[in-house]
Amino acid sequence: MPKNSVSSRKIVFFFPSFASSEATAPLGILAVATPLIRAGFDIVLIDSTITPNFKQRVLEEVRDAVCLGISLVTGPMIRETVEIARAVKEWNPDFPIILGGWHPSLLPDQTLQADCVDYVVRGQGEDALLELVQHLQSHSAPDLIAGIGFKRGGKLIMTPERPLKPLMDMPPKAYHIADFDAYERGCGKRWAMYTSSLACPFNCGYCTNAGVYGRKWNALPPEQFVEETVDLTRRYQLEMLWVVDDNFMVDLDRVRGIAEGLVREKSQFKWSVQATTNMVARLSHEDLTLLRRAGLQQICQGVDSGSPKVLQLMNKTFQDFDQIYESAARCLAADIRPSFNIIFAFPGEGMTERRETINFMMDVCRRFPGAEFWTNIFTPYPGSPIMKRAQEMGIEVPKTLEGWADYFPRYTQLPWLKGKEHERLQITRDYLRIAFDRIPIATDTRGPITRIAQKSLSLPARWRLDNDVYKYPVEIWLNNKLKKRLSAAHKPAVDAKRLANTPAEAAC
């Protein structure tokens, strides 16, 4: 009998490590698992973040499975993806390996060219993956399965796009296959991700959303949001939900209906959302107060730059600075944390524009204590409108699936940002982190002495940022020493790489 039996009802999913300290169940896999479970398949989910010896575990589980499915986004997750896929192919070259998620959806041809990949699923994968698995069992031709790619005779074949289904027509996600106990041990909090809408009506220059979902925003009705989230959090004792919608606030009536429903149900969980600042600025104090009563804790907003010129280049003409200040003021007045994202080194940003952004951040944080900023260095991703321009400016696009593993915003040096300028910006970002407190998803394990010590570093950090002086960054050195001391005392229990030689029972 072949090593992958067609009579098997087991599907193995592997989720490569994305984050260790703030990890939770992979939403994409939970979504595609539901139709398979309803069709009678058994699901095995192996997340390398919480699974010691995950490679050995995958190789054991696939021996009597139909196929291996891997979900991934562009970046470091690709490294473990290729490692696992090649190990499986070494065991059995004919065993089917299917890749899905953001990266295969944006670059299906290049992904499928990898010798360890047999199929890709593009876009919404719930129906496509079920049909593909049924094809693998029956050995029927996959040509009529919309939204996939496969190989035949050495050629890559892409079937027609699968139309996007409204979110309310999609089945609920299989949260029951997730090990929330294991995630809690590593993160310190019991939380999950949840999706209540898809797409965004805007087309920011750096965003890949339109490449996967277009700009046709669609959402769950308030009643479904309330019913599902209340049941989900109570069933699995979750204290927090991260609502990962691209733009939660598009429909204000829906937002108010959700808040009213959660208050009516006496929900106890906290939740956070993402939204564009212009949408948040429409909320009245009464709206935000209602949302706070409903458990809303944080609104993450893509400010992206403090420079009008750069915002124009980003195609963010729908946003202005009055809205940003108004959003910060109204959120804090309702005891909701405004969290703003900044992208440095977008094409067209010079030292003048960067200084404008730093001044803007400092002003917001001083005027509105409690507001927080998260910074990134620009990384052009496949499918984004700016990608072509970035290539013209010298960005070398990886030629293989593996090449994208190091394509990550924390580490990428750009043709127009390298050497001393890159180093200076990284130091600036470190000082921005020290200057004002930021609150992570994971439990804050700092003791009072560490808190006071790090707080004392914030004043000289602010002086440096105000005066643009970064020579001899002793505050960063001290802060790193404090963080190292803290991490030694509170090592995360679920980082797969740290646990590689730990017995499985010791990690439970």
Protein Blocks (a to p, Z undefined) as FASTA:
>chain_A
ZZbdfkbccdcdddddfbfklgccdfklmmmmmmmmmnopacddddfklmghklmmmmmm
mmmcfbdcddddedjklmmmmmmmmmmmmmommbccddedjklmmmmmlmmmpmkbfbdc
ehjfklmmmmmmmmmmnopafklmghiacdeehiacdddddddddfklpccddfklpcfk
lmmmmnopacddddfbecjfbdcfkbcklmmnojadcdddfklmmmmmmmmmmmnopabd
cdfbfblmlpmmlmmmmmmmmmmnopabdcdddddfklmmmpcfklmmmmmmnopabdcd
dekpacfklmmmnopakbcfklmmmmmmmmmmnopacdddddehiahiafklmmmmmmmm
mmmmmmmghiacddddddddehiaklmmmmmnopacdfbfklmmmmcfklmccfklgcjl
lmmmmmmmmmmmmmpccddfbdcfbdfklmmmmmmmmmmmmmmmmnopaghilklmmmmm
mmmmmmmmmccfkbmklmmmgcfklmZZ
